[in-house]
Each structure stands twice: as structure tokens, then as C-alpha cells.
Amino acid sequence: MLALRLPPDIEARLDDLARLTGRSKSYYAREAILAHLDDLEDIYLAQQRLESLRRGESGSVPLSEVMKQYGMED
């Protein structure tokens, strides 16, 4: 179960959309989360990786090496 507090203007837009389409507000909240969860996870992972790199806990690989490894050389 998930409870969300939304700004009044967003709540009103969600109410309108649900009323106009005959779908529930939960349906649209679920759709929005599913549509953006992968992006949010990628952003979090990138931030964690950058922090690790800045602390010297990990290294980097030149793009040319990655391209060679995956057969993407020019």
C-alpha cells in the first residue's frame, strides 16, 4: 500500500484526468511510477558510481576500450 501527498494543483489535474477517462487516480499514479522508475534507478546508480569514483574507490575505463570490447570500433 502506498499513500501519496500531492500538491493541490497536481491532485486537481489527476482528478480531472481520472474523471475524463473513467480510470482511477491509482491507475495513473501507478502508470507514472512504472514509466519513470527505470530512469530514477539509473540516476541513483550513476550518482553512487560518481561518488565512488570521486572517493577513489573505483576507476574508470576509457570509451575506446569499451567500444573495442563490444565490437563497436570505427
Rosetta blueprint (number, residue, H / E / L):
1 M L
2 L L
3 A L
4 L L
5 R L
6 L L
7 P L
8 P H
9 D H
10 I H
11 E H
12 A H
13 R H
14 L H
15 D H
16 D H
17 L H
18 A H
19 R H
20 L H
21 T H
22 G L
23 R L
24 S L
25 K H
26 S H
27 Y H
28 Y H
29 A H
30 R H
31 E H
32 A H
33 I H
34 L H
35 A H
36 H H
37 L H
38 D H
39 D H
40 L H
41 E H
42 D H
43 I H
44 Y H
45 L H
46 A H
47 Q H
48 Q H
49 R H
50 L H
51 E H
52 S H
53 L H
54 R H
55 R L
56 G L
57 E L
58 S L
59 G L
60 S L
61 V L
62 P L
63 L H
64 S H
65 E H
66 V H
67 M H
68 K H
69 Q H
70 Y L
71 G L
72 M L
73 E L
74 D L
